[in-house]
Amino acid sequence: MADSRRSLVAEMLRGYAKPGATMQQQIAMGLAEGRALLHLLLGCGLLCVASIPGALEAAADLPVDDAVSAAVSSRIFGYLIIVPILAYAFTFPLKLVLGGSGLAIRTAFFWSVLLGGPIALLLSAMATAAPILPEGTLDFLSSFGFLGWLWLLAGNLGAASNARPVRIFVVLGGAFALLVIGFEVAA
């Protein structure tokens, strides 16, 4: 956090407004693996909570005795065990491509995961209201939320690596688009 008197929530709100500046301030304060890991786990916890309505919906299709427990426990395991491992693995190629300190890249990525948590919670809450929303609204808002998070990620990675955030945004957005197109073609 930029100032020891600021709360995590205040830093997150500042991170939405100025992602690169917030990350530069964290780097100037000195990076710590423990703090980065805390950000990752808090972000994964928020993402897990955001996924619970989807788990409850999916439980209806599971052929097990206690479908709700199975669906919710699989989300908890996935978001609190698997996603952090994958997040650490994903930061290695980012460091190779962007350069900079490995700890700075991890901190930027994990901070971005934490910033994505409230976005996912908001979208999850809106998904529960989907029946009353006009058709296509949720898809639009989800795309907008993802692009907003991608911009936060690009700003934070740019500050951690001295790369230009716009280039990072375009490259990551293009890579994601190709991935989606690949899955669409394969299906």
C-alpha positions in Angstrom: 0.0 0.0 0.0 1.2 3.5 -0.8 0.7 5.0 2.6 0.7 2.9 5.8 -2.3 4.9 7.0 -4.4 4.1 3.9 -6.7 1.1 4.0 -6.6 -1.6 1.4 -10.0 -0.5 0.1 -8.7 3.1 -0.4 -5.7 1.9 -2.3 -7.9 -0.3 -4.5 -10.1 2.7 -5.3 -7.0 4.7 -6.2 -5.9 1.7 -8.2 -9.0 1.9 -10.4 -8.4 5.5 -11.1 -4.7 5.4 -11.6 -3.5 1.8 -12.0 0.1 2.6 -13.1 0.6 5.3 -10.5 -0.6 3.0 -7.7 1.8 0.3 -8.8 4.7 2.7 -9.1 4.0 3.8 -5.5 3.9 0.2 -4.3 7.3 -0.5 -6.0 8.8 2.7 -4.5 7.7 1.5 -1.0 9.4 -1.8 -1.5 7.9 -5.0 -2.7 7.3 -8.1 -0.6 6.3 -11.5 -1.8 4.0 -12.0 1.3 2.0 -8.8 0.4 1.7 -9.9 -3.2 0.5 -13.3 -2.2 -2.1 -11.7 0.2 -3.4 -9.6 -2.7 -3.6 -12.8 -4.9 -5.5 -14.8 -2.2 -7.9 -12.0 -1.4 -8.6 -11.5 -5.1 -9.1 -15.3 -5.6 -11.4 -15.2 -2.6 -13.5 -12.5 -4.1 -13.6 -14.3 -7.4 -14.7 -17.5 -5.6 -17.6 -15.6 -3.9 -18.6 -14.2 -7.3 -18.7 -17.7 -8.8 -21.1 -19.1 -6.2 -24.3 -18.1 -8.0 -23.0 -20.0 -11.1 -22.1 -23.0 -9.0 -25.6 -23.1 -7.5 -27.1 -22.9 -11.0 -24.7 -25.7 -12.2 -25.6 -27.9 -9.2 -29.0 -28.7 -10.8 -27.2 -30.6 -13.6 -24.8 -32.7 -11.4 -25.6 -36.4 -11.0 -24.6 -36.6 -7.3 -26.4 -36.9 -4.1 -25.4 -33.5 -2.7 -25.0 -31.4 -5.8 -24.8 -28.1 -4.1 -21.9 -29.1 -1.9 -20.2 -30.7 -4.9 -20.6 -27.5 -7.0 -19.6 -25.1 -4.3 -16.6 -27.1 -3.0 -15.3 -27.5 -6.6 -15.4 -23.7 -6.9 -13.6 -23.2 -3.6 -10.9 -25.7 -4.5 -10.5 -24.2 -8.0 -10.3 -20.5 -6.9 -8.4 -20.9 -3.7 -5.9 -23.7 -4.8 -5.7 -24.0 -8.6 -6.0 -20.3 -9.6 -3.2 -19.1 -7.4 -0.9 -21.8 -8.8 -1.9 -20.9 -12.3 -1.4 -17.2 -11.5 2.2 -17.9 -10.4 2.8 -19.9 -13.5 1.3 -17.2 -15.8 3.7 -14.5 -14.4 6.8 -16.3 -15.6 6.1 -15.8 -19.3 5.0 -12.3 -18.5 8.4 -11.6 -16.9 10.2 -13.1 -19.9 8.2 -11.0 -22.4 8.0 -7.7 -20.4 11.3 -7.8 -18.6 11.6 -6.2 -15.2 11.8 -7.8 -11.8 10.0 -11.0 -11.4 8.6 -9.8 -8.0 7.4 -6.6 -9.6 5.6 -8.5 -12.4 4.0 -10.9 -9.8 3.0 -8.0 -7.6 1.4 -6.1 -10.6 -0.5 -9.2 -11.8 -1.7 -10.2 -8.3 -2.8 -6.7 -7.5 -4.7 -6.7 -10.8 -6.4 -10.0 -9.7 -7.4 -8.3 -6.5 -8.8 -5.3 -8.4 -10.8 -7.7 -10.6 -12.5 -9.2 -7.6 -15.1 -6.4 -7.1 -15.7 -6.2 -10.8 -16.5 -9.9 -10.8 -18.8 -9.5 -7.8 -20.6 -6.7 -9.5 -21.1 -8.7 -12.6 -22.2 -11.7 -10.6 -24.8 -9.6 -8.8 -26.0 -8.3 -12.2 -26.2 -11.9 -13.5 -28.7 -12.7 -10.8 -30.8 -9.8 -12.2 -30.4 -11.0 -15.8 -34.1 -11.9 -16.2 -35.1 -8.3 -15.8 -32.3 -6.8 -17.9 -32.8 -6.2 -21.6 -31.4 -9.0 -23.8 -27.7 -8.6 -24.4 -27.1 -6.2 -21.5 -25.2 -8.8 -19.4 -23.0 -9.8 -22.3 -22.1 -6.2 -23.0 -21.4 -5.4 -19.3 -19.3 -8.6 -19.0 -17.2 -7.6 -22.0 -16.9 -4.0 -20.7 -15.9 -5.4 -17.3 -13.3 -7.7 -18.8 -11.8 -4.9 -21.0 -11.7 -2.6 -17.9 -9.9 -5.2 -15.9 -7.5 -5.8 -18.9 -6.8 -2.1 -18.9 -6.0 -2.2 -15.1 -3.7 -5.2 -15.7 -1.9 -3.4 -18.6 -1.4 -0.3 -16.5 0.0 -2.2 -13.5 2.2 -4.4 -15.7 3.4 -1.3 -17.5 4.5 0.3 -14.3 6.2 -2.9 -13.1 8.1 -3.4 -16.4 8.5 0.1 -17.9 6.6 -1.2 -21.0 3.8 0.9 -22.5 0.4 0.0 -21.1 -1.3 0.5 -24.4 0.9 -2.0 -26.1 0.4 -4.5 -23.3 -3.4 -4.0 -23.5 -3.4 -4.5 -27.3 -1.2 -7.6 -27.1 -3.1 -9.2 -24.2 -6.5 -8.3 -25.8 -5.3 -9.8 -29.1 -4.1 -12.9 -27.5 -7.4 -13.4 -25.6 -9.4 -12.7 -28.8 -7.3 -15.4 -30.7 -7.9 -17.8 -27.8 -11.7 -17.2 -27.9 -11.7 -17.6 -31.7 -9.7 -20.8 -31.5 -12.2 -22.2 -29.0 -15.2 -21.2 -31.1 -13.7 -22.8 -34.2 -12.8 -26.0 -32.3 -16.4 -26.2 -30.9 
